[in-house]
Amino acid sequence: MELQTEDIDVDTATPPPPPPPTVVVPPSDLHRHLGGLLATGEGADVTFEVSGKTFAAHRLVLAARSPVFRAELFGPSKELGATTGGAVDHTAIRIDDMEARDFEALLRYMYTDSLPEPETTKGGGDAAAMLPDLVAAASRYKMERLRLVCEHKLCEYVNGRTVVSMLAFAREHHCDGLKEKCLRFLDDPVKVREIVKAR
């Protein structure tokens, strides 16, 4: 019996597909577990009172996410609670200059690295309405990624009705990307007509 062979040009032959992986690693679910801790309050060792609402949290999570919280909760100048024998008592902190929904979104971001979707915002408010306040909170707590996430989302809302106020906000809060988006919008004559119609 004679075997027939084909001449195969090695340079043009398509390599066989790689074999399927033998181990499939699921995506990280750390955000779900940390979000569960926030939701249940289990093991919480700090409480925040914001606009009449109380939030339980975990100092280690807050300290890991924000250098300002780290200094406030663990720094030598903390004025938060008594410590005895190296153990920190449960601490209550009052925040007077922030709305409860904004602080709730800030905590959610610290635990899950995500912001609420518009339809999941409690109290009927739109999640987009809290973005400017979250930019200010992110600056206050030195959370640069959160500030950039909010700035990026704010860019989606630049239109004929919002461009002027967004530009003023961008200048006040040093949001260079948002400022650039507003200026590009104002450079477009068609979009400037939108502004005139909106007024």
N, C-alpha and C positions, 0 to 999 in steps of 0.2 A: 504494500500500500504506500502510495506516495503522498506526502503532505504538501499541500499547496500553501504558499506564503504570499502575502502581499507586500509590495515595497511600501514602507511608511516613511514619509519625510519627517524625521524627528523634530526639525525646527518648526513645522507647522502643525504638528499633532496637538490636539487639545488634551491637556492633562486630565486625568480622571478627577471627579470631584472629591474633596476631602471626605474621609469617613465621618459619620455623625459623632459628636462628642460622646464619650462614655459616661461623663458626669455632667449634668446640667445644673449650673449654679443659679438659683433664683436671684432676682434683684434684691438689694438691701431692703429690709423692712424695719430698720432702726427707727425711722420716723413714726411708724405705727406704734411701736412699743413706747417710745417717749411720749407720743401723743396720748397714749392710754394712761401713762403716769399723770399727765396734766389733767386729763378728764376725770380720773378717779381721785386725785389728790393723795393717793397712797404714798406714805413716806415723806409728805411735804413737811418742810421745816421753816418756811417763811410764808407770811400772809400779807397780801397787799390790799389796802382799802382804797378804791378809786371810784369817785362819784357815787358813793353809797353802795357799791358792790364789792364783795370780798373775793379775792382770788388766792388760792393756795398754790405754792410753787416749791421748787427744790433749789436751794442755794447753789449746789454744785453745777446744775444745768445752767443757771443764770450766769454764774461766774465763768463757765467755759465759753459762753456765747458773747459776753460783753465785758470789756475791761472796766467799765464804769461800775457794773454790778459787782465785779470781783473786788474792786477797791471798797465799795460800800459794804459788802457782806463779809469780807475777810481782811480788809486792809487795817493798818494800825489806827487810822483815824475814824473807824466806824463808831457810830453812835446809835447802834441798833438794838442792843439787848445785852443782857448780862451773860457772862460766860462763867461757868463753874467747873473747875477740875478739867478744863480742856473741852468740855462738851458745851455746845452752843444751845441756849434755850430757843424755843420757837419764837420767832420774831414777827412783829406786826409793823408794817411800814405803810404810812399814809402818803398817797400821791394826790396833790390838790390840783395840779395844772394839766390834767389829761382826762379825756372822756373814757368811760369804762369800756366801750366797744373798741376803742383804739388800743387800750392796754391789753384787752383780750386778744386782739389780732397780733400785737407785739409778742405776747407770751406764746401764742400758737406758732408764730414764726420761729421763736427760739427753740421750741421743742420739735417741730416738724419740718422746718425749712420751707414752709409754704404759707401762703396767705389765704384767707377765706375767699371762696368764689362768691360772686354777687348774689346768687340765689340762696347761699347758706348763711348770709349775714343776719344775725339776730336783730330784732327790733324793726325790721322792714327797711333799714337803710341800705343804700347801695355800697358795696365794697369799694367802688371807685371813689366815693365821697370821702373815705377815710385815708386815701393814699397821701394827700398832702400832710395830714397829721402824722402819719407813719414816717414820712421823710424827716419831719422835725424830731420825732422820737428816736429814729435811727441815728440821727446826728447827735442827739443828747446822750445816747447810750453807746456811741461809737461802734455802730454796727453797719459798716460800710456796704456789705453785700445787700442787706435789707434796703438801705438807702437807694442803691442802684436798681434793685428789683422794682421798687416803687417808682423811681424815676422812669424806668423803661415802660412800665404800665401807664404812667401818666402821658407818655408820648402818644399812646394809642387814642387818647381823648382830646388831642389838639384839633380844633375845628374852628369855624367862623365865630361861634358863640364863646369859645373858651380861650382862644389864643392870647388875648390881651392879658387876662388874669393869670394864665399859665406862664407867660413871659415874665410878669412881675414876680410871681412865685419863684420861678427859676433863678432870677437875679438875686432875690433875697436869700435863697437857700443854697446858692452856688451849685445848681444843677446844670452843668454845662451841656449835657446831652439834650435835655429838655429845652434849654435856651436855644440851642442850634436848631432843633426841630421847629420851634416857634418862628425863628428868624427865616428859615427856609419857607415856611408857610406864608409869611408876610412878603417874601420876595416874588411869590406867584400872583400875577395880576388877577387871574381867575378866582383864586382863593380870597384875595382882598375884596372882590365883589361879594363873596359870601359873607364877609364881615359886615359890609354895608347893609346887606339884606337882613342880617340877623339883628341889627340895631333898630 
